């Protein structure tokens, strides 16, 4: 199983330059945002390119994929008009980019399958270069890619599509793309920059991390960081979700099935826990979506989901809700946490919640000790209930506290059985036999409606209820301090 267990793995813990927000895109919802040429609305992408340099550009952005790709693309950046496009994306797990007008096209041999990671992608183009391989540079996490399954550098001095008149620039909302998060989008007009202009290697961990970019954007360039989501969207005033922070006035103002509710705090400088599509077990698997915070179970067969992070110490908090959670509809639906070392929730050390004989209960189950102990969790639940898990792996006994709508169900907590006393790694966990849906909130993003926006004591996470004192959201900055 692929989980993030230590602070040096797959997620920046930088305390220097911080990225505060990302944008969750979901393909099933047709979510997208566009800088579109439309003279009737004044949403002008490229109306006059006389001051641009059509032969040179750089696109840099961070992306966290949350779905596996047998085929298809993850959150593409696309500039398109009249059937011709410039595209930067993950395609079939490879980093790929192409330009129909200039005639270049590259796709790496390397595949990038980590769904717990933030990747930094850079596509830097200068078609004036006499050496063909210098015309297009692709970088992943600071590394210049040199091995390609598709390798065509086009014609010298050719113009690229993205700065042509009437070309719209779009993120997401394309056929066959998969969901995830995007952050820190730079689009540079007229300069071929290197990845080192946007990121650097951390001295202590060796992780590639963002840095503040010192770049010149040119006439049509832009920088989107999604920090202005509290303002009304306006092209003329350069405000709102798609505000251009480059110093130009080139905002994204056309929204497709998308709103400020899709803004997340899961970022390259504080990577939050999500469901992991890399872990699949049982006769049928759930469908993970909404930035890997939702799992929809299908069919009558046991299936499970585990998260992208695992912990062996510290105190941690997360929340969950369910769809259609009334009466028998959640019979055989269980959620909680489990040991990574266990094969699944039926055989490994687990603490789960589920339905039994008219009331909802919590259960401690551990094959090592043979225990199967149930406790009343407060009567029948409904889909309006928010349950919180507080997992304590620090105390001498180790325990968990279950909260229902902010009130503890099991008092000061339930001690974990002896099998939990070893140095095991634990991960949030869910299992189901029926076809219901569970909505997780690890703090970075959730589809749950949040009214209180409570955070942990470090200021991380957005929860319906404040984590109990001493408990923290599962994110890389907290893991660096407590994990």
C-alpha positions as CSV (number, residue, x, y, z in Angstrom):
1,X,0.0,0.0,0.0
2,X,1.2,3.5,-0.8
3,X,0.7,5.9,2.2
4,X,2.6,8.9,3.4
5,X,4.2,7.7,6.7
6,X,7.0,10.1,7.2
7,X,7.6,13.8,6.8
8,X,10.3,13.2,4.1
9,X,7.8,11.6,1.8
10,X,5.9,13.3,-1.0
11,X,4.7,16.6,0.4
12,X,6.5,19.8,1.1
13,X,6.8,20.9,4.7
14,X,8.3,24.2,3.8
15,X,8.0,26.9,6.3
16,X,9.4,29.6,4.0
17,X,7.2,30.5,1.0
18,X,3.8,29.1,1.7
19,X,1.0,28.4,-0.8
20,X,-2.3,29.0,1.0
21,X,-4.9,27.8,-1.5
22,X,-5.5,25.3,-4.3
23,X,-8.5,24.7,-6.6
24,X,-10.3,21.3,-6.6
25,X,-11.5,20.3,-10.0
26,X,-13.9,17.3,-10.5
27,X,-14.3,15.9,-13.9
28,X,-17.7,14.3,-13.2
29,X,-19.1,17.7,-12.3
30,X,-17.8,19.3,-15.5
31,X,-15.9,21.9,-13.4
32,X,-13.6,24.4,-15.1
33,X,-12.5,28.0,-15.3
34,X,-11.7,29.9,-18.5
35,X,-10.1,33.1,-19.7
36,X,-12.2,33.3,-22.7
37,X,-12.3,35.7,-25.7
38,X,-15.9,37.1,-25.7
39,X,-16.2,40.7,-26.9
40,X,-19.8,40.9,-25.7
41,X,-18.8,40.4,-22.1
42,X,-15.4,42.0,-22.2
43,X,-13.8,38.8,-21.0
44,X,-10.9,39.3,-23.3
45,X,-8.3,36.6,-23.6
46,X,-6.2,37.4,-26.7
47,X,-7.7,40.3,-28.6
48,X,-4.5,41.8,-29.8
49,X,-1.2,39.9,-29.7
50,X,0.9,42.6,-31.3
51,X,3.0,42.9,-28.1
52,X,3.3,39.2,-27.4
53,X,6.2,36.9,-28.3
54,X,4.3,33.9,-29.9
55,X,7.5,31.8,-30.1
56,X,8.2,31.8,-26.3
57,X,6.2,30.9,-23.2
58,X,6.4,29.1,-19.9
59,X,3.6,27.4,-18.0
60,X,4.2,26.3,-14.4
61,X,1.7,24.8,-12.0
62,X,1.4,22.3,-9.1
63,X,-1.1,19.4,-9.3
64,X,-2.2,16.7,-7.0
65,X,-3.9,13.8,-8.9
66,X,-6.6,12.0,-7.0
67,X,-7.7,9.4,-9.5
68,X,-5.8,6.6,-11.3
69,X,-5.6,6.8,-15.0
70,X,-5.7,3.7,-17.2
71,X,-6.1,6.3,-19.9
72,X,-7.1,9.9,-19.9
73,X,-5.7,13.1,-18.6
74,X,-5.4,14.9,-15.2
75,X,-6.5,18.6,-14.9
76,X,-5.1,19.9,-18.2
77,X,-4.2,23.5,-18.8
78,X,-5.3,24.2,-22.4
79,X,-5.2,27.2,-24.8
80,X,-7.5,26.6,-27.7
81,X,-9.2,28.2,-30.7
82,X,-10.5,27.0,-34.0
83,X,-9.5,23.4,-33.2
84,X,-5.9,24.2,-32.5
85,X,-4.5,23.9,-29.0
86,X,-1.5,24.3,-26.7
87,X,-1.9,21.7,-23.9
88,X,0.1,20.9,-20.7
89,X,-1.1,17.9,-18.7
90,X,-0.7,14.4,-17.3
91,X,-1.8,11.9,-20.0
92,X,-2.0,8.2,-19.3
93,X,0.1,8.8,-16.2
94,X,2.9,10.5,-18.3
95,X,3.7,14.2,-18.4
96,X,2.7,15.4,-21.9
97,X,2.5,18.7,-23.7
98,X,1.9,19.7,-27.3
99,X,1.1,22.6,-29.6
100,X,-0.9,22.0,-32.8
101,X,0.2,25.2,-34.5
102,X,4.0,25.0,-33.8
103,X,3.9,21.3,-34.4
104,X,5.8,20.1,-31.3
105,X,4.6,17.2,-29.1
106,X,6.3,15.5,-26.1
107,X,5.3,12.7,-23.7
108,X,7.6,11.2,-21.1
109,X,8.6,7.6,-20.8
110,X,8.4,8.1,-17.0
111,X,5.0,7.6,-15.4
112,X,3.8,9.5,-12.4
113,X,1.3,7.4,-10.4
114,X,1.5,8.8,-6.8
115,X,-1.9,10.0,-5.7
116,X,-0.8,11.3,-2.4
117,X,1.8,13.7,-3.9
118,X,1.9,17.2,-5.2
119,X,3.8,17.4,-8.5
120,X,5.3,20.5,-10.0
121,X,5.0,20.7,-13.8
122,X,6.8,23.1,-16.0
123,X,6.6,23.4,-19.8
124,X,9.0,26.0,-21.2
125,X,9.1,26.8,-24.9
126,X,11.3,28.8,-27.2
127,X,10.9,27.8,-30.8
128,X,13.8,30.1,-31.9
129,X,16.4,27.6,-30.5
130,X,18.5,26.1,-33.3
131,X,19.0,22.9,-31.3
132,X,15.6,21.1,-31.5
133,X,15.7,19.6,-28.0
134,X,16.1,23.0,-26.5
135,X,12.9,24.3,-28.0
136,X,10.7,22.5,-25.5
137,X,11.7,21.8,-21.9
138,X,9.5,19.7,-19.6
139,X,10.3,19.5,-15.9
140,X,8.7,17.4,-13.1
141,X,9.7,18.4,-9.5
142,X,12.7,20.3,-10.8
143,X,14.0,17.4,-13.0
144,X,14.4,18.1,-16.7
145,X,12.8,15.2,-18.6
146,X,15.0,13.7,-21.3
147,X,13.4,10.3,-22.1
148,X,10.2,10.5,-24.2
149,X,7.8,8.0,-25.7
150,X,6.6,10.9,-28.0
151,X,9.4,13.3,-29.1
152,X,8.8,15.9,-31.8
153,X,10.2,19.4,-31.4
154,X,8.4,21.1,-34.3
155,X,9.8,23.7,-36.7
156,X,12.3,26.4,-35.7
157,X,10.7,29.9,-35.3
158,X,7.2,28.5,-35.4
159,X,4.5,30.5,-33.6
160,X,2.6,28.8,-30.8
161,X,-1.1,28.7,-30.5
162,X,-1.6,30.1,-27.0
163,X,-0.9,33.8,-28.0
164,X,-3.0,33.8,-31.2
165,X,-6.0,36.2,-31.3
166,X,-9.2,34.8,-29.9
167,X,-7.5,31.9,-28.1
168,X,-9.2,31.0,-24.8
169,X,-7.2,29.5,-21.9
170,X,-9.0,26.8,-19.8
171,X,-8.3,24.7,-16.7
172,X,-10.3,21.6,-16.4
173,X,-13.7,21.0,-18.0
174,X,-12.4,18.9,-20.9
175,X,-13.5,15.5,-22.0
176,X,-11.9,12.5,-20.3
177,X,-10.0,14.5,-17.7
178,X,-9.8,13.2,-14.1
179,X,-10.1,15.2,-10.9
180,X,-7.6,16.6,-8.4
181,X,-6.2,19.9,-7.2
182,X,-4.2,22.6,-8.9
183,X,-2.2,25.4,-7.3
184,X,0.2,28.3,-8.2
185,X,-0.5,28.7,-11.9
186,X,2.0,30.9,-13.8
187,X,1.7,31.5,-17.5
188,X,4.5,33.6,-19.0
189,X,4.4,35.5,-22.2
190,X,7.7,35.8,-24.1
191,X,10.2,34.0,-21.9
192,X,11.4,30.4,-21.6
193,X,12.1,29.9,-17.8
194,X,13.5,26.9,-16.0
195,X,11.8,25.0,-13.1
196,X,14.4,26.6,-10.8
197,X,12.7,29.9,-11.3
198,X,9.6,28.6,-9.5
199,X,10.9,26.0,-7.1
200,X,14.0,24.7,-5.2
201,X,15.2,21.7,-3.2
202,X,14.8,21.9,0.5
203,X,18.3,21.7,2.2
204,X,17.1,19.3,5.0
205,X,14.8,16.9,3.2
206,X,15.8,17.2,-0.4
207,X,12.1,17.7,-1.3
208,X,11.3,20.0,-4.3
209,X,9.4,22.9,-2.8
210,X,7.8,26.1,-4.2
211,X,9.5,29.5,-4.0
212,X,8.3,32.9,-4.8
213,X,8.8,33.4,-8.5
214,X,10.8,36.4,-9.7
215,X,9.6,36.4,-13.3
216,X,8.4,38.8,-16.0
217,X,4.9,37.9,-17.3
218,X,4.9,39.8,-20.5
219,X,1.8,41.4,-22.0
220,X,-0.6,38.4,-21.9
221,X,0.9,36.4,-19.0
222,X,-0.9,35.8,-15.7
223,X,-0.5,34.3,-12.3
224,X,-3.5,32.6,-10.6
225,X,-3.3,31.6,-6.9
226,X,-7.1,31.5,-6.0
227,X,-6.7,33.7,-3.0
228,X,-9.3,36.2,-4.0
229,X,-12.3,33.9,-3.8
230,X,-14.2,36.2,-1.3
231,X,-14.6,38.9,-4.0
232,X,-17.2,39.2,-6.7
233,X,-15.9,37.9,-10.0
234,X,-15.0,40.7,-12.4
235,X,-12.9,41.0,-15.5
236,X,-12.9,44.8,-15.5
237,X,-11.8,45.1,-11.9
238,X,-9.6,41.9,-11.9
239,X,-11.3,40.4,-8.8
240,X,-12.8,37.1,-7.8
241,X,-11.8,33.5,-8.1
242,X,-9.8,33.8,-11.2
243,X,-7.9,37.1,-10.3
244,X,-4.7,37.6,-12.1
245,X,-2.0,38.4,-9.5
246,X,0.8,39.0,-12.0
247,X,0.4,42.7,-12.2
248,X,-1.4,42.4,-15.5
249,X,-5.2,42.3,-15.8
250,X,-5.7,38.9,-17.4
251,X,-8.2,37.1,-15.1
252,X,-10.2,33.9,-15.6
253,X,-13.8,35.0,-15.3
254,X,-15.9,32.3,-17.0
255,X,-16.8,29.6,-14.5
256,X,-18.2,26.2,-15.4
257,X,-20.1,24.3,-12.7
258,X,-17.7,25.8,-10.2
259,X,-17.7,28.1,-7.2
260,X,-15.6,29.3,-4.3
261,X,-16.7,26.1,-2.4
262,X,-14.1,24.3,-4.6
263,X,-11.2,26.3,-3.0
264,X,-9.1,24.0,-0.8
265,X,-6.2,24.5,1.7
266,X,-4.6,21.2,0.5
267,X,-1.5,22.7,-1.1
268,X,2.1,21.9,-2.1
269,X,3.4,23.4,1.2
270,X,0.8,21.6,3.3
271,X,-0.3,18.4,1.8
272,X,-3.5,17.0,3.5
273,X,-4.6,13.4,3.9
274,X,-7.2,12.1,1.3
275,X,-8.5,8.7,0.3
276,X,-6.0,6.7,-1.7
277,X,-7.1,5.0,-4.9
278,X,-3.9,3.0,-4.8
279,X,-5.3,0.9,-2.0
280,X,-8.0,-1.5,-3.2
281,X,-9.2,-4.7,-1.5
282,X,-12.3,-6.8,-1.6
283,X,-14.6,-8.1,-4.3
284,X,-15.6,-4.6,-5.4
285,X,-14.1,-1.2,-4.9
286,X,-15.6,2.2,-4.1
287,X,-15.6,5.1,-6.5
288,X,-13.4,7.9,-5.1
289,X,-14.1,11.4,-6.2
290,X,-14.4,15.1,-5.0
291,X,-10.7,15.6,-4.5
292,X,-10.5,12.0,-3.0
293,X,-12.7,13.0,0.0
294,X,-15.8,11.1,-1.1
295,X,-16.2,7.4,-1.6
296,X,-19.4,5.9,-3.2
297,X,-19.9,2.2,-2.6
298,X,-21.6,0.1,-5.3
299,X,-23.1,-3.4,-5.3
300,X,-23.5,-5.9,-2.5
301,X,-19.9,-7.0,-1.9
302,X,-17.3,-6.1,0.7
303,X,-15.0,-3.3,-0.4
304,X,-12.7,-0.9,1.5
305,X,-10.9,2.5,1.3
306,X,-7.9,3.7,3.1
307,X,-6.3,7.1,3.3
308,X,-3.1,8.4,1.8
309,X,-1.4,9.0,5.2
310,X,-0.6,6.7,8.1
311,X,0.6,7.5,11.6
312,X,2.3,5.6,14.5
313,X,2.3,8.4,17.0
314,X,0.7,11.8,17.7
315,X,-3.0,12.8,18.2
316,X,-5.2,13.2,15.1
317,X,-8.7,14.3,14.2
318,X,-11.0,14.0,11.2
319,X,-14.7,14.0,10.4
320,X,-17.2,12.0,8.4
321,X,-20.8,12.2,7.2
322,X,-22.9,9.7,5.1
323,X,-25.6,9.9,2.5
324,X,-29.0,8.3,3.2
325,X,-27.9,7.2,6.7
326,X,-31.1,6.1,8.2
327,X,-32.4,2.8,9.5
328,X,-31.1,-0.3,7.7
329,X,-29.7,1.6,4.7
330,X,-26.3,1.7,6.4
331,X,-26.3,-1.9,7.6
332,X,-22.8,-3.3,7.0
333,X,-21.3,0.1,6.4
334,X,-18.3,0.7,8.7
335,X,-15.8,3.5,9.0
336,X,-13.0,4.4,11.4
337,X,-9.3,3.5,11.4
338,X,-7.2,0.4,10.9
339,X,-3.7,-0.8,11.1
340,X,-1.7,-0.7,7.9
341,X,-0.2,-4.1,8.9
342,X,-3.6,-5.7,8.9
343,X,-4.8,-7.2,5.6
344,X,-8.2,-5.4,5.8
345,X,-10.8,-4.3,8.3
346,X,-12.1,-7.9,8.8
347,X,-8.7,-9.3,9.8
348,X,-6.4,-6.5,11.0
349,X,-6.6,-4.3,14.0
350,X,-9.5,-1.9,13.5
351,X,-11.8,0.5,15.3
352,X,-14.9,0.8,13.2
353,X,-18.4,2.2,13.5
354,X,-21.4,0.5,11.9
355,X,-25.1,-0.4,12.2
356,X,-26.4,-3.2,14.4
357,X,-29.9,-4.2,15.5
358,X,-31.5,-0.7,15.3
359,X,-28.7,1.4,16.7
360,X,-25.3,2.5,15.6
361,X,-22.3,1.2,17.5
362,X,-18.6,1.4,17.6
363,X,-16.5,-1.8,17.6
364,X,-13.0,-2.6,18.4
365,X,-11.9,-5.7,16.4
366,X,-8.4,-7.2,16.5
367,X,-7.5,-10.6,15.2
368,X,-4.4,-10.6,17.3
369,X,-6.4,-10.7,20.5
370,X,-9.6,-12.1,19.2
371,X,-11.6,-9.3,20.6
372,X,-14.9,-8.1,19.1
373,X,-16.3,-5.6,21.5
374,X,-19.2,-3.3,20.8
375,X,-20.3,-0.2,22.5
376,X,-23.4,2.0,22.0
377,X,-22.7,5.1,19.9
378,X,-25.9,7.0,20.8
379,X,-28.8,5.6,18.9
380,X,-29.9,5.8,15.3
381,X,-27.9,8.2,13.1
382,X,-29.1,10.4,10.2
383,X,-27.3,11.9,7.2
384,X,-27.2,15.3,9.0
385,X,-24.9,13.9,11.7
386,X,-21.2,14.8,11.7
387,X,-19.0,12.3,13.4
388,X,-15.5,13.2,14.6
389,X,-12.6,10.8,15.3
390,X,-9.9,11.7,17.8
391,X,-7.1,9.1,17.6
392,X,-4.6,9.2,20.5
393,X,-1.4,7.3,19.8
394,X,0.6,9.2,22.4
395,X,-0.9,8.2,25.7
396,X,0.4,5.2,27.6
397,X,-2.8,3.2,26.9
398,X,-3.6,4.7,23.5
399,X,-7.3,5.4,22.9
400,X,-9.9,7.0,20.6
401,X,-12.7,9.3,21.3
402,X,-15.8,9.3,19.1
403,X,-17.8,12.6,18.7
404,X,-21.3,13.0,17.4
405,X,-22.1,16.5,16.4
406,X,-19.4,17.8,18.7
407,X,-20.3,15.8,21.8
408,X,-18.2,12.8,22.9
409,X,-20.1,9.5,22.6
410,X,-17.7,7.4,24.7
411,X,-16.7,9.9,27.4
412,X,-13.0,10.5,27.8
413,X,-12.2,7.8,25.3
414,X,-11.9,4.0,24.8
415,X,-8.6,2.3,25.4
416,X,-7.3,0.4,22.5
417,X,-6.8,-3.3,22.9
418,X,-3.3,-4.8,23.4
419,X,-2.7,-5.4,19.7
420,X,-2.6,-1.7,19.2
421,X,0.2,-1.1,21.7
422,X,2.9,-2.0,19.2
423,X,4.6,0.5,16.9
424,X,2.0,0.1,14.1
425,X,1.0,2.6,11.5
426,X,-2.7,3.5,11.5
427,X,-4.8,5.0,8.7
428,X,-8.3,6.3,8.4
429,X,-10.4,3.5,6.9
430,X,-13.9,2.7,5.6
431,X,-15.5,-0.6,4.5
432,X,-19.0,-1.4,3.1
433,X,-21.1,-4.1,1.9
434,X,-24.0,-1.9,0.6
435,X,-24.1,0.9,-2.0
436,X,-24.0,4.0,0.1
437,X,-21.7,7.1,0.1
438,X,-19.3,8.4,2.8
439,X,-17.9,12.0,2.9
440,X,-14.6,12.4,4.7
441,X,-13.2,15.7,5.9
442,X,-9.5,15.6,6.7
443,X,-9.4,19.4,6.8
444,X,-7.9,20.2,3.4
445,X,-11.2,20.0,1.4
446,X,-14.6,18.4,1.9
447,X,-18.0,18.4,0.0
448,X,-19.7,18.7,3.4
449,X,-21.3,22.0,4.2
450,X,-19.1,23.6,6.9
451,X,-20.8,26.3,9.0
452,X,-18.2,26.9,11.7
453,X,-14.9,26.6,9.8
454,X,-13.0,25.4,12.9
455,X,-9.3,24.6,12.7
456,X,-6.8,22.8,15.0
457,X,-4.5,24.6,17.4
458,X,-1.9,25.2,14.6
459,X,-4.6,26.8,12.5
460,X,-4.7,24.0,10.0
461,X,-7.8,22.3,8.6
462,X,-11.4,23.4,8.1
463,X,-13.8,21.4,10.3
464,X,-17.4,21.5,11.4
465,X,-16.3,21.1,15.0
466,X,-13.1,22.2,16.6
467,X,-10.7,19.4,17.2
468,X,-10.3,18.6,20.9
469,X,-7.3,20.1,22.6
470,X,-4.1,18.5,21.6
471,X,-5.5,16.8,18.5
472,X,-4.4,17.9,14.9
473,X,-5.4,17.6,11.3
474,X,-3.6,15.0,9.2
475,X,-1.4,17.2,7.0
476,X,2.4,17.3,6.3
477,X,3.1,20.4,8.5
478,X,1.5,18.7,11.5
479,X,3.2,15.4,10.7
480,X,6.5,17.3,10.7
481,X,5.9,18.4,14.2
482,X,4.0,15.5,15.8
483,X,4.3,12.5,13.4
